[in-house]
């Protein structure tokens, strides 16, 4: 075995459409964005640039492009300029459907590795495992997979002609084939870890994330992960080196692999998205960015006063008019009796004079609405899940449960309800914390039925709300929620905020 061969890898994941150095909450430039990363990439014949998926959805730029300029793919332009070699698909890359994904992949120079995604039409330029021979002769085996929870979360029409299967059998098969052909084996996994990396404590009962299992049962040299938005600069797990960057191109990972007589020595670091943008590419893409900014600044209506976010725990305890307003829109749009909504981990809030920027930066997901027919029993189970958000620390103070913070921060799995009144007692055992639920002043019985409006992500049972699975679907509203909010302002230019229901949390 030669002992002087080396490999450098630059790895990004979960960029979510953040190309420019801005969050879009304001026009202020920040140290972030893919343009601020790629200027630091130094590529030669022994370097790979890899992305772990979730590139197409998340930022106002991404939303604008697929709505208004659907044949424009600035993400592909940036990745091509940077010289990306391989990508895999993330769950959010399916959000805009087959045709949009196909256009993006065909414009992209990088090879898309997606072992457990089958294109029934055979048009998507995706491939399975791949052996890349570097300039120094090093044979690098690569395979890409995505969590199969795509099937649970995604709208069926967006998965038309696409079949996402259980990733583990596929990855095992690919590994067994490539391990004898490659010097080093790499798995690019749009998924994360189901156990605490420090303590080994089981964090999830689902198979959404199987990183620990991959490291236990297979012997990849490198497992490049994403999905959880967890900054992990690199460490060994069993005999596999693992790494994961945070979301939105805030940082990237630089990995050094050095071959030695004893195998491979691997080290890595999280690098800041700093320095300067790629100026030529920045100027080339600036016109579309200018169109996005102009669109974002367009006024849409007025509120009685600004709706600004607070700390997540405070909003969960005391409520927030942001969630109340979302529920107000959902109730009118759906005609349901009850509505529930959640907030993204980070929300901008609304100015009194509302712009498109306020809407897109505050409701960040392309969800549609689903109306379910639920019983009082299902409603109570859902509220018990909401109540699990709370815990009591060693000082006796209310805090957020670790289950909503580790391994991934999931404030978006706390739901705010409108149309009912309910009480939560955190001192009681989980599963028995909801003391009462009332609808229009009357106590809800377990066999009562109601129409409940929520987004399609929640209706799938995601986030610990399995009680919604298999429940009768009354209605689907095939308009994305940001658009419904904009339509609401068209109908009600001067919004009157409503308070429909209340809740109390005690500890």
N, C-alpha and C positions, 0 to 999 in steps of 0.2 A: 504493500500500500504506500502510495506517495504521501508525504507528510507536509508538503508545502502548499497545498491547494486551499483556497479560502473562498468564502461566499459572503457577500453583503446583501442584506434584504432591507428594503424600506417597506413598512406595512402601515396601511391606513384601514379604517373600517368605520361604518356608521357615519359617513360624512353628511348624509341627510340633506344634500343639496346646498351645503354651505361652501360656496366657492370663493366668494369675496370676503374681505375682512370686516364683516359686520354681522350683528345678530338680527338686524332689520327692525328691532324695537325702536331704534332711532337711526339717524344717518351716521352716527359716530363710528369711526373705524377702530377696530380692535385687533389684537394679536390672535387671529384665528383665520380659518378658511383655507381651502386647498391651495389657492394661489400663494398663500403665505407659507405653505409646507414645501411645495415642489421646488422652490428656488434653492432649498437646502439639499436636494437629492443630487448626489454625485454618482453618475452611472457610468459603468464600463462593462466589458464583456463578462465580468464575473459578479454582476449585480442584478438582482431581481427587484422589481417594484410590484407590490401585490396589494389588492384591496379585498376586504372581507364582506362587502355588501351593504345594503341600505344606503344607496347613493342617490336614488331618484326622488325621494319624498322627504319633506320635513321643513324646508325653508320656504319663505315667500317666493324666492326666485324659482324654486322647483314647482311650486303651485302655479305661478304665473305662466311658466313655459308650457306645462301640459294643458293649461286652459286656453291660452291665447296664441302660443306659437309652438304647436305640437310637433313640428318637424325640426325644431331647434333643440339641440342637446348640448348645452355648454359644458355639462359634466364630462361628456365624451371628449370635447375639445381640449379640456384641461388635462384629462388623463392621457390623451394621445400626445400632447405636447410634453408631458412629463416622462413619457416612455413606459407606461404601465405594461407589465408583461402578462399578469394574470389577475382575474377577479373571480369572485363567486357571487351568487345572488343572496340578498337578504330578504326577509319577509316583506319589508316595505317596498321592495322593488317590483312587487306584483300589484301594488295599489292602483295603478292606472291602466291595467289591462294588458292583453296580449300584444296588440298592435304597437302601443307606445314602448313597451319593453323591447319588442323586436326592432323597432327603429333605432333605439339607443344602442343595442348590442351590435347592430350592423354598422353603426358609425364608429364603434369602438375598435381600436387596433388590438387591444389586449384579448387574450384567450379567456373565454368564460368557462370555468370549470364548475360543473354542477352535477355531481354524481347521482343525486336522488331526485332530480327534476327531469321529467320526461315530457318532451314536446310531441304531442300526438300528430301534429301536422308536419313536423320535421323542418320547420322554417327558422326557428330560433338558432342562431349560431352559438350553440353550447356544445361542450364536449365533456368526456369523462376524464379519467386519470391521464396524466401527461408526464413524459420523461423529457426534461430539458437538459441538454448537454451544454455546459458552460464553456467559456473560452479556454479554461485551464483543464478541460476534460472531465470535470466533476459532473456526474449524472445525478440530477435532482428530480426526484419523483414528487409530483404534486397531485392532490385530489381536493375538490371543493364540495361542501355539503351545506344544506340549510336546514334549520329546525323544521320538522314536519308539522309544527303547530300552525304553519301557514294555512293548512287545511281548515283549522278551527277558526282562525281570525279573518281570513280573506273572504270578500264577497264572491259568491260562486261565479258570477259573470266574468270576474277578473281572472279566474283560473280556468276559463273555457279553453280547451285544447291542452291544458297543462296538468300533469299529474305529479304531485309531490309525495314521495314514499318515505317510509321509515329509513332514516339515514344510516343507522348502525349496520344493518346487514350489507348495505351498499359500500360503506367505508371499509368494513372488514374484508369484503371481497377485493376491493381495489388495493388495500394494503398487502394482502397475501400475494397478489399478482406483482406488485411493484417492488416489494422488499428485496427480491433476488435480482432485480434489474437496475436498481438505483443505488447510488452511494449514500444518499441521504433522502429520507422520506418526510414530506411536509403535508399536513392537513390544514386546509383553510376552512374554518368552520364558522358559519354564521349561527352561533349559539354560544352558550357560556357554561358555567359550572353549577352543578346541583348541590355541591357541598362547600362548606367554608374551607378556604384554602389554608387557613392557619390551624383550625381545630378539627377539621374533618366532619363537623356536625352537618347532618342532612338538612338542607335548606328548602327542598322542594320535593313533593311526592309525585310530581308529574315528570314527563320525559321531554319537556320543553328544552331543557339544557342537559346535555349528557357529556360534558367535557371531562368530568372525573372518570366516568366509565370508559371513555376512549383511552385515557391515560393508563387505566388499570388493565384493560384487556388487550390493547394493541400497543405496539412499540414504535409509534411515530417518533422521529427525532424532534420534530417541531410541530406544535399545535397552535396555529394562529387563530385567535377567537375574536368574537364581537358580540353584538346583540345586547349585552348587559350594560354597555357604556361604562365599564369598570376600568379605571386606569391601572394596568398591571404591566410594569416595565419589563418583567421577565423573571421566571424562576423555574426550578425543576419540580415536576409532579410525577412521582414514580420515575420512570426512565425517559420522560418526555419533557422538553423545554416548552413552556407556555408563555403567552404574552397577549395583551389586549389593550388597545388605545381607548381613550374616552371618545365621546360623540362630537359631531359638528366640526371636525378638523381643528380642534383646539390643540391637539398634539398628534404626533406620529411616532412610530417605533422604528428604531434603527438596530438591526441585528447583525452581529459579526459571528460567522461560523469558520472555525479553523480546524482543518484536518490534522490529526496527529497519529502517532503509532497506536495510541489507545482508543482511537475513535474520533469523535468531534468535540471540540471545546466551543461552547456557545455562550455568548454574552449579549446583552441588549440594554437599551435605555429608552426612556420616554423623552422625546425632544419637543420643545415648544414650537408652535407655529409662529415663528418670529422672523425678524429681519425685514426684508422687503419682498413685495410681490414680484413675480415674473412680469416685468414692466411691459414687454411687447405683447404678451398674452392679455395682460390687464387692459391695455388700450384697445386691443382687438374686441374684447368682450364688453367693454364699457358701454357701448350703445344699448345693449340689451339690459344691462344693469340700470341705465338711466331710465329706460322704459318701465322697468319694475318699480323704481323709486317714485316715478311720476304716478303710476297706478296706485301705489300704496298711499300716496298723499291725497288721493281723491276723497272728498267728504261724502259721507253716506247718511248722516243723520245726527240727532242730538239726544242726549240723556239729561235728566234733571241735574246730575252732578257726576263727577268722574267716578268710575268703579275701579278701584285700585286693589291689588292683591296684598295680603298680609303674609306672615309666616304660615307654612302649611298647618302646623298644629293649631294655631289660633283660628284659622279658617275652618278647620275640622270641628273645633269645639263650638265656635260662635256662629258659624255660617259665613257666607260671603255673598254679596249681591252680584258678583260675577256669575256664580253658579245659579243663583236665583234667576238671573236674566237668561242664561242658556236654557233653563227649564221652562221659562216663560215662552221662549221661542219654540221649544219642542212641544209644549202643550197646545199652542195654537196651530202649529204645523201638522200635528198628528190627530188632534181631537181626543187624545187619551185622557183618562181620569187622573193618572199619576204619571210623573216623569222623574227620571233620575239622570244625573250627569256627573262627570268628574272633570278635574282640571289637570292640565299637563304639569309636569314637574316644575316648569318655569312658565309663567304667564305674564304678559305685559300689562293687561288691564286696559280699560277704556278711558280716553279723555272725554270731557263733556261734549265737545264737538268730535264726533266719531269719524275716523277715516278707515279706509280699507286696511291700512297698516294695523290699526287696533284689532280689527276682526281676525286677520290672518295670524297675528302674533299672539293672540289670546286663545283662539281655538285652533290648535296647530295640526289637527289630524283630518284626513279626508273621509271621515265617517259618514255613513248614511244612518237613517233612523229606522228602528224596528219597533212595532207595537206588539207586545205579547199579552195574552190573556193569562193572568196569574191568580193563584189562590192566596188567601191570607197566610197559609202555611209557607208558600214559596216566598212571599213578601217578608215574612219574619226571618226566614233563613238568609235572605239577602241582607237584611238589616243586621243580623248577627255577624255576617261577614264584614260589614261596615264597622261594627263595634270592635272587631279584632284589630283595627288600626291603632287602638289605644293600649297603653300599658302604664304601669305605675313603677317608677324607679325606686332605688334603695332609700331615697330620701322621702318617699311618699308622694312625690310630685307626678303629675300626669306627664306622659311622654309618648312618643311614637313607637310602636312595636318594632322590634328588630326585623320581623318578618316582612315589613314594608320598606326596609332600608337595606337589607342584605340578601343576596349578593348584589342586588340591583335596587336602586331607589325607585319606589313605585307609589308615589303620592297619587298618581292617576288611577289607582285601584281603590281609592276612597270615594264613595259615591254620595252626592248630595241629592236629597229627594224633595220634590214639591208635590202638593196635593194631599199629604198626610201629616199627622203630628205623631211624634214618637219620643220615647225616653230611653236613654242608655245609662246603665250603671256599670262602670268599669270595674268596680270591686267584685262584681259577681264573676263566676267562671265563664270562660269563653263558651259560646253556644247558648248561654242563658243570661245574656246581659240586657236584652231588649225587654223592658218592663211593660210597655203598652204601645199599641198602634191604633190611631183613630183616623177615620175618614169622615169629613163633614160632621164632626162632633160625635160620631158613633163609633164604639169600639169594634175593631175588625175581628171577625171570627175566622178560624182556620179554614173553613169551607166557603167563605165569601170569595167572589171573583171580581177582578178589576182589570181594566186595560192599563198597561204600564209601558211608557215610551222610554227607549234608551238607544244608545248607538249600537251599531252592528258588532263592534268588538265585544261589548259587554253581553249582548244577546247570545254570543257564541258560548258564553260560560267562562270566558277568559278572566284571569285575575282572581280566581278562587270563587267564582260565582257559578259553579256547576249546576246549581238549582234551576237555572234558566234553560238548560239543555233539554230538548224534547218538549218544551212548553209550546202550546199552540200559538202560531204566528197569525195575528189579526191583519197586519198591514206592514208593507215596506214602503218607505219614502225614498225613491231613487234619486235624491238630490243631496249632495254633500252638505254637511252642516255649515261650513263657512258660507256657502252660497245661500242657504236658508236664512242665515243671520242677515246677510246683505238684502235679501228679499224682504225680510221683516222690517228693516229700516226704510225700504221703498214704500211699504204699506203704512208704516208708522214713523214718519220722519222725526217727530218729537215723541219719544218713547215715554210712556208712563210706567214706571216700575211697579210690579205687583209682588206682594208677599203671599204666597199660597202654601200655607202649612208652616210648621216649625218643629224644632227638635231640641232636646236638652241632654247634655252629657254631664254626669256627676261622677265623682270619685272620692 
